[in-house]
Amino acid sequence: MTAQTEPAQAPDLLYSEAEEDLRSAVRSLLADRADAPTVIAGIESDTPYDLRLWESLAAGIGAAGLLVPEKFGGQGATHREAAVVLEELGRSVAPAPYLTSAVVATEVLLALGADDGPTVELLGELAAGRKVAVLVLPFATAPADGASAMTGTLGRTVTGVAEAAAADVLLVPTAEGLYAVEARGEGVTVQPHVPLDLTRPLAAVTLDGASGTRLAEAGPSAAAVGAGLLAGAGLLASEQLGLAEWCLAETVRHTRERHQFNRPVGSFQSLKHRMAQLWLEVVSARAAARNAADALAAGSPDAPLAVAVAQAYCSGVAVHAAEECVQLHGGIGMTWEHPAHLYLKRAKADSIAYGTAGRHRESVAGLVELPAP
């Protein structure tokens, strides 16, 4: 007799009641603290970050600790709940370091598997929202390229680090292991770039004579960095989903209200077809993003494939939705006062974050043993 293997459990793409309650809380907070005029005013200032918003999101709602077990001071939730938060952040393009700190940096620390010491202490600080941590790698680093990050030293400059200006702690991968470095410590310089997406600033981080606490040796650190990048890429798809959903809903609303020739422009057949096509893409993106979040939450061995598929698809949908939003709003869509440009810039910036769609297609080809042409 041959042994039979149990079939893989089907992914759960639906939202639970708890996830919907979390969505309502986050959406209400963002509507109050991060509406379009507030976000636009923020990017015109020296820093787009609203500390009161982050305090309410991270500590008030407890979103910063969703991935952190209760024994370390977190909520003990999963990537599914974190994905819901990112959907809402994508809907509002709110400038909050949630993806970089509460997902990527937190996942890196969790993957180290420590039960005590500085790693656990830092996890507690992140879960409570008292500190923000950022992984010092270019924002474009793909999960498959995480191992190559363990080749640098503390005395170097890393460009394109997302939200380094908001960080209290820098997680620095080196050839000797992973270090935690105080962002405002001696020997640390954070030089802002001029990014396309002003709601998620980039910076060059220079570590010249800086000292830090080594959290783990090179081997475990490389695996942990890969896990953090994988979670970041997978949940970035949920941010892209939320962005695309807002663009579609706002475009439908506008074309219903905008009249030409004494009829709504949304009633013109050519525009109907464009919005119907976009709706189909958004529905498919939702399935891909939810599948990635569910695979990460379940610790599925297929998580790398689910993440690669989600990023290969969702990044293009987000860009397409934002482009259609700008175009179908006509003249107003091209103005600085309308928020459409924020969504287009975020979508374009996200399309290269944690690996381009092409890089993820290469990963899909390798994972299914189908070499790309």
C-alpha positions as semicolon CSV with decimal commas, in nm:
position;residue;x (nm);y (nm);z (nm)
1;M;0,000;0,000;0,000
2;T;0,119;0,349;-0,078
3;A;0,098;0,620;0,181
4;Q;-0,151;0,893;0,107
5;T;-0,071;1,252;0,188
6;E;-0,337;1,484;0,319
7;P;-0,450;1,746;0,067
8;A;-0,336;2,099;0,133
9;Q;-0,589;2,306;0,324
10;A;-0,772;2,553;0,102
11;P;-0,687;2,916;0,178
12;D;-0,948;3,122;0,361
13;L;-0,996;3,437;0,154
14;L;-1,292;3,572;0,352
15;Y;-1,271;3,831;0,629
16;S;-1,364;3,727;0,980
17;E;-1,586;3,933;1,207
18;A;-1,283;4,035;1,414
19;E;-1,102;4,150;1,100
20;E;-1,400;4,358;0,994
21;D;-1,416;4,517;1,340
22;L;-1,046;4,600;1,314
23;R;-1,107;4,750;0,969
24;S;-1,384;4,971;1,103
25;A;-1,163;5,100;1,385
26;V;-0,869;5,175;1,157
27;R;-1,086;5,335;0,887
28;S;-1,257;5,557;1,143
29;L;-0,921;5,670;1,282
30;L;-0,778;5,744;0,938
31;A;-1,091;5,932;0,831
32;D;-1,045;6,155;1,134
33;R;-0,665;6,196;1,130
34;A;-0,550;6,122;0,773
35;D;-0,807;6,258;0,529
36;A;-0,686;6,392;0,194
37;P;-0,637;6,759;0,298
38;T;-0,440;6,649;0,605
39;V;-0,211;6,417;0,406
40;I;-0,151;6,682;0,137
41;A;-0,071;6,943;0,403
42;G;0,167;6,698;0,569
43;I;0,377;6,631;0,260
44;E;0,425;7,005;0,215
45;S;0,589;7,026;0,558
46;D;0,932;6,906;0,671
47;T;0,798;6,564;0,767
48;P;0,476;6,392;0,658
49;Y;0,443;6,191;0,979
50;D;0,169;6,271;1,230
51;L;0,291;6,146;1,567
52;R;-0,060;6,158;1,712
53;L;-0,186;5,937;1,430
54;W;0,092;5,685;1,486
55;E;0,031;5,682;1,861
56;S;-0,340;5,618;1,810
57;L;-0,283;5,351;1,546
58;A;0,007;5,174;1,713
59;A;-0,084;5,200;2,081
60;G;-0,448;5,305;2,090
61;I;-0,578;5,040;1,850
62;G;-0,283;4,810;1,916
63;A;-0,202;4,763;1,548
64;A;0,176;4,780;1,598
65;G;0,172;4,461;1,803
66;L;-0,055;4,246;1,589
67;L;0,224;4,009;1,485
68;V;0,387;4,000;1,828
69;P;0,288;3,716;2,066
70;E;0,111;3,813;2,385
71;K;0,401;3,688;2,599
72;F;0,617;3,960;2,443
73;G;0,357;4,233;2,493
74;G;0,177;4,209;2,159
75;Q;-0,172;4,120;2,041
76;G;-0,093;3,765;1,930
77;A;-0,278;3,807;1,601
78;T;-0,164;3,703;1,253
79;H;-0,067;3,842;0,915
80;R;-0,434;3,839;0,817
81;E;-0,514;4,112;1,070
82;A;-0,202;4,309;0,974
83;A;-0,313;4,285;0,611
84;V;-0,645;4,448;0,700
85;V;-0,461;4,740;0,859
86;L;-0,248;4,779;0,547
87;E;-0,554;4,773;0,323
88;E;-0,689;5,072;0,512
89;L;-0,353;5,249;0,511
90;G;-0,344;5,195;0,134
91;R;-0,693;5,343;0,103
92;S;-0,580;5,663;0,270
93;V;-0,210;5,663;0,165
94;A;-0,147;5,764;0,525
95;P;0,219;5,841;0,604
96;A;0,272;5,588;0,883
97;P;0,573;5,354;0,918
98;Y;0,353;5,051;0,966
99;L;0,479;4,827;0,687
100;T;0,846;4,891;0,759
101;S;0,829;4,869;1,139
102;A;0,523;4,672;1,252
103;V;0,563;4,415;0,972
104;V;0,915;4,389;0,828
105;A;1,129;4,483;1,129
106;T;0,898;4,299;1,367
107;E;0,902;3,985;1,152
108;V;1,282;3,993;1,138
109;L;1,302;4,006;1,518
110;L;1,044;3,729;1,559
111;A;1,228;3,507;1,312
112;L;1,539;3,522;1,529
113;G;1,350;3,302;1,776
114;A;1,488;3,461;2,094
115;D;1,306;3,411;2,426
116;D;1,484;3,686;2,616
117;G;1,751;3,951;2,581
118;P;1,763;4,266;2,368
119;T;1,559;4,114;2,085
120;V;1,260;4,047;2,307
121;E;1,298;4,384;2,477
122;L;1,290;4,560;2,140
123;L;0,988;4,356;2,031
124;G;0,801;4,481;2,336
125;E;0,891;4,841;2,254
126;L;0,770;4,800;1,895
127;A;0,448;4,626;1,999
128;A;0,363;4,908;2,240
129;G;0,428;5,170;1,975
130;R;0,700;5,333;2,183
131;K;0,965;5,278;1,917
132;V;0,985;5,244;1,540
133;A;1,242;5,012;1,383
134;V;1,352;4,998;1,020
135;L;1,557;4,736;0,836
136;V;1,854;4,911;0,673
137;L;1,819;4,777;0,321
138;P;1,710;4,946;-0,002
139;F;1,331;4,948;-0,023
140;A;1,359;4,764;-0,356
141;T;1,525;4,456;-0,204
142;A;1,330;4,141;-0,298
143;P;1,286;3,848;-0,055
144;A;1,493;3,627;-0,282
145;D;1,781;3,873;-0,252
146;G;1,775;3,895;0,128
147;A;2,073;3,663;0,181
148;S;2,300;3,889;-0,024
149;A;2,230;4,168;0,225
150;M;2,448;3,993;0,487
151;T;2,769;4,111;0,324
152;G;2,808;4,467;0,449
153;T;2,958;4,623;0,759
154;L;2,856;4,888;1,009
155;G;3,082;5,137;0,830
156;R;2,886;5,189;0,510
157;T;2,612;5,387;0,338
158;V;2,282;5,227;0,233
159;T;2,061;5,423;-0,003
160;G;1,686;5,408;-0,058
161;V;1,593;5,304;0,297
162;A;1,221;5,359;0,347
163;E;1,105;5,562;0,648
164;A;1,449;5,577;0,808
165;A;1,371;5,933;0,918
166;A;1,093;5,801;1,142
167;A;1,303;5,524;1,298
168;D;1,426;5,506;1,654
169;V;1,619;5,184;1,592
170;L;1,797;5,065;1,279
171;L;1,829;4,693;1,214
172;V;2,156;4,659;1,021
173;P;2,243;4,328;0,848
174;T;2,617;4,270;0,818
175;A;2,857;3,986;0,744
176;E;2,896;3,937;1,120
177;G;2,524;3,927;1,196
178;L;2,228;4,155;1,262
179;Y;2,285;4,467;1,472
180;A;2,039;4,703;1,644
181;V;2,170;5,060;1,617
182;E;2,017;5,371;1,773
183;A;1,902;5,588;1,483
184;R;2,012;5,907;1,653
185;G;2,332;5,767;1,798
186;E;2,687;5,873;1,732
187;G;2,817;5,785;1,388
188;V;2,469;5,755;1,232
189;T;2,360;5,994;0,957
190;V;2,020;5,982;0,789
191;Q;2,019;6,194;0,471
192;P;1,672;6,230;0,315
193;H;1,623;6,166;-0,056
194;V;1,366;6,340;-0,273
195;P;1,126;6,049;-0,333
196;L;0,851;6,010;-0,589
197;D;0,611;5,909;-0,311
198;L;0,622;6,192;-0,057
199;T;0,405;5,995;0,186
200;R;0,677;5,733;0,232
201;P;1,012;5,914;0,243
202;L;1,341;5,745;0,152
203;A;1,683;5,822;0,292
204;A;2,049;5,727;0,272
205;V;2,172;5,582;0,599
206;T;2,543;5,622;0,671
207;L;2,701;5,429;0,956
208;D;3,047;5,571;1,014
209;G;3,193;5,452;1,341
210;A;2,849;5,363;1,475
211;S;2,814;5,094;1,738
212;G;2,522;4,864;1,802
213;T;2,399;4,555;1,979
214;R;2,444;4,230;1,788
215;L;2,115;4,042;1,798
216;A;2,222;3,727;1,614
217;E;2,503;3,575;1,410
218;A;2,512;3,581;1,031
219;G;2,337;3,249;0,961
220;P;2,021;3,303;1,168
221;S;2,022;3,670;1,071
222;A;2,014;3,592;0,699
223;A;1,712;3,365;0,745
224;A;1,541;3,627;0,960
225;V;1,600;3,905;0,706
226;G;1,454;3,682;0,435
227;A;1,147;3,616;0,651
228;G;1,101;3,989;0,712
229;L;1,126;4,074;0,343
230;L;0,885;3,793;0,256
231;A;0,626;3,924;0,501
232;G;0,680;4,278;0,374
233;A;0,629;4,178;0,011
234;G;0,325;3,966;0,095
235;L;0,148;4,233;0,298
236;L;0,248;4,509;0,058
237;A;-0,002;4,342;-0,176
238;S;-0,276;4,429;0,074
239;E;-0,167;4,793;0,074
240;Q;-0,179;4,787;-0,306
241;L;-0,524;4,630;-0,289
242;G;-0,656;4,904;-0,061
243;L;-0,508;5,169;-0,288
244;A;-0,670;5,015;-0,597
245;E;-1,007;4,984;-0,422
246;W;-1,006;5,352;-0,329
247;C;-0,912;5,455;-0,683
248;L;-1,192;5,246;-0,832
249;A;-1,455;5,367;-0,584
250;E;-1,353;5,732;-0,623
251;T;-1,353;5,704;-1,003
252;V;-1,702;5,548;-1,007
253;R;-1,829;5,821;-0,772
254;H;-1,681;6,099;-0,984
255;T;-1,810;5,966;-1,316
256;R;-2,160;5,936;-1,169
257;E;-2,159;6,300;-1,062
258;R;-1,971;6,456;-1,355
259;H;-2,209;6,543;-1,641
260;Q;-2,146;6,609;-2,009
261;F;-2,413;6,648;-2,275
262;N;-2,669;6,642;-1,993
263;R;-2,579;6,291;-1,878
264;P;-2,327;6,135;-1,634
265;V;-1,997;6,061;-1,806
266;G;-2,001;5,724;-1,631
267;S;-2,293;5,623;-1,851
268;F;-2,077;5,637;-2,165
269;Q;-2,010;5,284;-2,284
270;S;-1,635;5,324;-2,330
271;L;-1,593;5,440;-1,969
272;K;-1,820;5,163;-1,843
273;H;-1,594;4,907;-2,009
274;R;-1,281;5,058;-1,858
275;M;-1,424;5,059;-1,506
276;A;-1,567;4,709;-1,545
277;Q;-1,224;4,583;-1,649
278;L;-1,067;4,758;-1,353
279;W;-1,324;4,601;-1,119
280;L;-1,229;4,255;-1,245
281;E;-0,863;4,330;-1,183
282;V;-0,933;4,454;-0,829
283;V;-1,134;4,143;-0,745
284;S;-0,848;3,924;-0,866
285;A;-0,600;4,134;-0,670
286;R;-0,808;4,084;-0,357
287;A;-0,789;3,707;-0,401
288;A;-0,412;3,717;-0,455
289;A;-0,347;3,949;-0,159
290;R;-0,570;3,753;0,078
291;N;-0,408;3,427;-0,031
292;A;-0,063;3,569;0,048
293;A;-0,174;3,697;0,389
294;D;-0,342;3,366;0,474
295;A;-0,036;3,165;0,367
296;L;0,190;3,382;0,583
297;A;-0,048;3,354;0,878
298;A;-0,063;2,976;0,849
299;G;0,313;2,938;0,803
300;S;0,241;2,750;0,482
301;P;0,535;2,606;0,287
302;D;0,369;2,761;-0,018
303;A;0,396;3,112;0,131
304;P;0,690;3,216;-0,094
305;L;0,488;3,119;-0,401
306;A;0,172;3,293;-0,275
307;V;0,371;3,609;-0,202
308;A;0,545;3,608;-0,539
309;V;0,215;3,562;-0,722
310;A;0,050;3,840;-0,521
311;Q;0,330;4,088;-0,589
312;A;0,360;3,991;-0,955
313;Y;-0,008;4,077;-0,999
314;C;-0,111;4,337;-0,741
315;S;0,158;4,594;-0,819
316;G;0,035;4,627;-1,177
317;V;-0,328;4,649;-1,070
318;A;-0,251;4,930;-0,826
319;V;-0,068;5,131;-1,093
320;H;-0,345;5,074;-1,347
321;A;-0,615;5,176;-1,099
322;A;-0,429;5,494;-1,005
323;E;-0,368;5,585;-1,370
324;E;-0,736;5,536;-1,453
325;C;-0,831;5,744;-1,150
326;V;-0,619;6,035;-1,270
327;Q;-0,734;6,009;-1,632
328;L;-1,106;5,964;-1,568
329;H;-1,111;6,259;-1,330
330;G;-1,012;6,479;-1,623
331;G;-0,855;6,815;-1,541
332;I;-0,915;6,796;-1,166
333;G;-0,724;6,468;-1,154
334;M;-0,408;6,647;-1,263
335;T;-0,416;6,906;-0,986
336;W;-0,217;6,907;-0,661
337;E;-0,535;6,972;-0,460
338;H;-0,699;6,644;-0,561
339;P;-0,548;6,337;-0,387
340;A;-0,531;6,126;-0,705
341;H;-0,163;6,213;-0,752
342;L;-0,083;6,073;-0,408
343;Y;-0,225;5,735;-0,508
344;L;-0,044;5,731;-0,842
345;K;0,289;5,810;-0,678
346;R;0,237;5,553;-0,402
347;A;0,137;5,290;-0,659
348;K;0,443;5,359;-0,876
349;A;0,675;5,355;-0,575
350;D;0,518;5,034;-0,442
351;S;0,565;4,867;-0,780
352;I;0,939;4,837;-0,713
353;A;0,922;4,792;-0,335
354;Y;1,044;4,453;-0,209
355;G;1,110;4,349;-0,567
356;T;0,960;4,441;-0,902
357;A;0,681;4,240;-1,062
358;G;0,938;4,097;-1,302
359;R;1,161;3,985;-1,016
360;H;0,866;3,810;-0,852
361;R;0,774;3,640;-1,180
362;E;1,126;3,501;-1,185
363;S;1,067;3,371;-0,833
364;V;0,740;3,208;-0,942
365;A;0,917;3,040;-1,233
366;G;1,185;2,904;-1,003
367;L;0,944;2,788;-0,736
368;V;0,732;2,589;-0,982
369;E;1,043;2,465;-1,166
370;L;0,947;2,636;-1,488
371;P;1,250;2,839;-1,601
372;A;1,159;3,178;-1,739
373;P;1,251;3,250;-2,103
